[in-house]
């Protein structure tokens, strides 16, 4: 179903949760975010492919190597994030987007605005984090 969003559309709690407009809003938000991450990754690859480290000074060389290592870690995080965005886009397509994986309850618009890849409601996420802390202390 093709849905056209009004230019100033923002999801509202006055609407039915995850109606076609809200789904299209979040689909576009996810696609835009994914596009930005892919563009940044492409820029990183092109800048890193411009040759090796040619700094003569050992301190300068170490600094460049540290910067590259940090950039690679950032790109790895972005790669994982793109995977989560793809999973969220799948949930948009199959009609499960916006609902908690544990409880099936709505995640909430404010949480989805802040973290469009969220799969748990705030309550379920807090329970999950408490369990992680308990098991980490073991």
C-alpha positions as CSV (number, residue, x, y, z in Angstrom):
1,X,0.0,0.0,0.0
2,X,1.4,3.3,-1.1
3,X,1.1,6.0,1.7
4,X,2.1,9.6,1.1
5,X,3.2,11.5,4.2
6,X,2.3,15.1,4.7
7,X,5.5,17.1,4.8
8,X,5.1,18.2,8.5
9,X,3.7,14.8,9.7
10,X,4.7,13.7,13.2
11,X,3.2,10.6,14.8
12,X,0.7,11.4,17.6
13,X,-0.8,9.4,20.4
14,X,-4.2,10.7,19.2
15,X,-3.9,8.3,16.3
16,X,-4.3,4.5,16.1
17,X,-0.9,3.0,17.0
18,X,1.1,2.0,14.0
19,X,-1.4,3.0,11.5
20,X,-0.2,3.3,7.8
21,X,1.0,6.9,8.3
22,X,3.0,6.0,11.3
23,X,4.5,2.9,9.7
24,X,5.5,5.0,6.6
25,X,7.0,7.7,8.8
26,X,9.2,5.2,10.7
27,X,10.0,3.4,7.4
28,X,11.3,6.6,5.9
29,X,13.1,7.6,9.1
30,X,14.9,4.2,9.1
31,X,15.8,4.4,5.4
32,X,17.2,7.9,5.8
33,X,19.3,6.8,8.8
34,X,20.5,3.7,6.9
35,X,21.5,5.9,3.9
36,X,23.5,8.3,6.1
37,X,25.4,5.4,7.6
38,X,26.2,3.9,4.3
39,X,27.3,7.3,2.9
40,X,29.6,7.8,5.9
41,X,31.0,4.2,5.4
42,X,31.7,5.0,1.8
43,X,33.6,8.2,2.7
44,X,35.7,6.2,5.3
45,X,36.6,3.6,2.7
46,X,37.6,6.2,0.1
47,X,39.7,8.1,2.6
48,X,41.4,5.0,3.9
49,X,42.0,3.8,0.3
50,X,44.1,6.9,-0.5
51,X,47.3,5.2,0.5
52,X,49.3,4.0,3.4
53,X,50.7,5.9,6.3
54,X,53.5,8.1,5.0
55,X,54.2,10.0,8.2
56,X,58.0,10.1,8.8
57,X,57.7,11.0,12.5
58,X,56.9,8.0,14.7
59,X,54.5,10.1,16.9
60,X,52.6,11.3,13.8
61,X,52.5,7.8,12.5
62,X,51.1,6.5,15.8
63,X,48.5,9.2,15.9
64,X,47.4,8.4,12.3
65,X,47.2,4.7,13.2
66,X,45.2,5.4,16.3
67,X,42.8,7.6,14.3
68,X,42.3,4.8,11.7
69,X,41.7,2.2,14.4
70,X,39.1,4.4,16.0
71,X,37.5,5.0,12.6
72,X,37.4,1.3,11.9
73,X,35.7,0.6,15.3
74,X,33.2,3.3,14.5
75,X,32.5,1.7,11.1
76,X,32.0,-1.7,12.7
77,X,29.5,-0.2,15.1
78,X,27.7,1.4,12.1
79,X,27.7,-2.0,10.3
80,X,26.0,-3.6,13.2
81,X,23.5,-0.7,13.4
82,X,22.7,-1.1,9.7
83,X,21.8,-4.7,10.4
84,X,19.5,-3.6,13.2
85,X,17.9,-1.0,10.9
86,X,17.4,-3.7,8.3
87,X,15.7,-5.9,10.9
88,X,13.4,-2.9,11.9
89,X,12.5,-2.4,8.2
90,X,11.5,-6.1,8.0
91,X,9.3,-5.6,11.1
92,X,7.7,-2.6,9.3
93,X,7.0,-4.8,6.3
94,X,5.6,-7.7,8.3
95,X,3.5,-5.6,10.6
96,X,5.3,-6.2,13.9
97,X,7.2,-2.9,14.1
98,X,6.5,-0.9,17.2
99,X,5.5,-3.8,19.4
100,X,7.6,-5.2,22.2
101,X,9.2,-8.6,21.3
102,X,8.6,-9.8,24.9
103,X,5.2,-8.6,25.8
104,X,3.6,-7.7,22.4
105,X,2.6,-4.4,23.9
106,X,3.2,-1.1,22.0
107,X,6.7,0.2,22.5
108,X,5.5,3.8,22.5
109,X,6.0,6.7,20.0
110,X,8.4,8.7,22.1
111,X,10.8,5.7,22.5
112,X,10.5,4.9,18.8
113,X,11.3,8.5,17.9
114,X,14.4,8.4,20.1
115,X,15.4,4.8,19.1
116,X,13.7,3.7,15.9
117,X,15.3,0.3,16.1
118,X,13.9,-0.5,19.6
119,X,12.5,-4.0,20.0
120,X,11.5,-3.8,23.7
121,X,9.2,-1.5,25.6
122,X,10.9,0.7,28.3
123,X,9.7,-1.7,31.0
124,X,10.9,-4.8,29.2
125,X,14.3,-3.1,28.4
126,X,14.7,-2.1,32.1
127,X,14.0,-5.7,33.2
128,X,16.5,-7.0,30.6
129,X,19.2,-4.6,31.9
130,X,18.5,-5.5,35.5
131,X,18.9,-9.2,34.6
132,X,22.2,-8.4,32.8
133,X,23.5,-6.6,35.9
134,X,22.5,-9.4,38.2
135,X,24.3,-12.0,36.0
136,X,27.3,-9.8,35.4
137,X,27.9,-9.6,39.2
138,X,28.1,-13.5,39.3
